[in-house]
Amino acid sequence: MENLIPFTKTELAKITNHRSGEIKFGEKMLTIPKGTDPLVFLKSCEAQYVLLGIPEDIGVRANFGRPGTASAWESAIRSIANIQHNRFCKGYNLLVLGQLDVCEDMKEVEDLDFHDVNDRTKLSKLVEKIDKEVSHIIFNIIKSGKTPIIIGGGHNNSYGNIKGTALAKGKSINAINFDAHSDFRILEGRHSGNGFSYAYEEGFLKKYFIFGLHENYTSKSVLDIIKKKEDRVRFNTYDCIKIRKEKNFDQEINQAMEFIKNDSYGIEIDLDAIPYIASSAMTLSGFSIEELRQFVSYFAKNKNAAYLHICEGAPDLGEEKNNHLIGKLIGYLVTDFIKSNNSISLL
């Protein structure tokens, strides 16, 4: 895992707001000890959950989106470090592995223009490079018997999550995606809008359920592609559940679970499905934060839940005085996942 920048105990202490009479996650979370092989420590440490940051927005740029998702990891880890360690959730259940080293890649894309065909090809090639690195790290986390929690970057990283998990498990996996968009676009070169279609085409993704598609932003061609694959790819729409009330939220998450639960599955969360959350495709209409938290909690409590991926949040695109709030939201989702998923081993 040479493309990993490990998170140090010193860095963790700097972002933890110590207070008398309180214990914060930052005081209890594990980091890779200096001079220790990350793979060896992964296998031997007691923490079940492994935090990985991907501070990039290259896939978003390649998909004609607004950059900014690179800032989510820093915002999230600052918030997570300051969650209270108590009987509801323990900080020592988390290993902060670190972040993918994309510094040079991010510098390379600063002056690229996605409207230029040649530049768009360069962007896609960089996404492919990140795909390989993400899948390698996820493979090693899963092989170590741990559960990855991936934060930051565009939804292009769903591909690496799925591929890495499938290779570690030795077979294709399923995915549930809480998203306003399908990210099942045509295979036109890698970007944040086709991570799932590439994973499906290459045999790493078995069954795929998209939860809460926005009807106004799903093309006829994508709907036609999904219809041809409805034995393995299904969806419901936000409009059907919350606007026309033709379907019920709780019944829909039950049906989605029935579709994916018999194999290992990844939980993919795109924050652009939530109103007023700063992202490259920010929306004014969508599910509530409470519904998203219920969704994460529900899908985390099954033994086949293999990982959690929270992406597309872009604090840099938000209100300057409150750009910490996306990190705080991610912190809630992380602990919701751990509380539900960890309860399985306690039964």
C-alpha positions, 0 to 999 in steps of 0.5 A: 500500500505504497500510495497510502499516506498513513494518519499519525497519532500526532495528527490525530491529537492535533485535531482532537479538542481535549476537554476535562471530564470527556473522552473523544474518539480522537483519544481512542481511535487507532493509527498505524504505529510509526515504522510498522507495516500497515498490512501487519498491523491491520491483521493484528489490531482489535479495531473492526472498522478502518477509515480511508480518505480519498481526497480527490475530485478528478472523477467529478471533473471528468463527469462535467461536475464542479470540483470540491469533493477533495475537501470532504476527508479533512472535514470528516476526520476532524468531526469524527475525532471529536465524537464522544467515546461512550457506551453507545459507540467506542472510538477504539473500534476504529482504525484511521488508516490514512488517505490515498496519496493523490497530491500529484494527480490533483496538481495535474488536473488543475488546468485541464478542461473537461470540454476539451476531448484530449483533456477529458481523456487525461482525466479518465486515465487518472481516474483509472489509476486511482481505481487501481489504488483504491481497489488494492487498498480495499482488497487488503482491508477486507482480506485482513478481516476488517470493514472499510469505511471510505470517505471523500472523493467522487462516486467514481470510487465505487468501482474500486470499492466493489472491485477490491471487495469482490477480489477479496471475497473471491466472487462478485458482490452486490451494492445498494446505492442511496443516490439521486443519480444511477451512476450507470452511464455508458462506458465512455471512459472512467468518471464519477457517473459510471463506476457501477456500470464499469464494475457490472461490465467487468463482472465485479458487481452482481446485483445493483439497487439504486435507491431514490433516483430523481426522475428529472435527472435520469436519462431515457437511455439509462432507464432503457439499459436498466430495464434490459438488466432488471433481473440484476439491476433495479431502482425506485425513485424519490418522486414515487416515494416522497412526492406522489406517495405511491410507495412507502419508504420502509417497505422500499428499503425492505424490498431493496434488502431482499434483492441484495441480502444473499451476498456480500454488499457495499453500502454507497451513499451519495450526499447529493441526494440530500437537500442543501448539502454542498456537492457537485450536483447539489439539490433542493429536493430530496430525502431528509438526513434522518431518512438517510441515517435510518437507511445506513443503520438498516443496511448496516445491520446485516452480516453481509454488509461489506463496506460503507462509502460516503462520497460527493460531499464538497465542504469547499462549495458550501457556506464558509462559516459552516463548512464543518457541517458536512464533516459532522453529517459524515460523522453521524453516518459513520457511527450509525453504521458502526452501531448497527453493524457492530451489534451483529457480533454482539448477538 
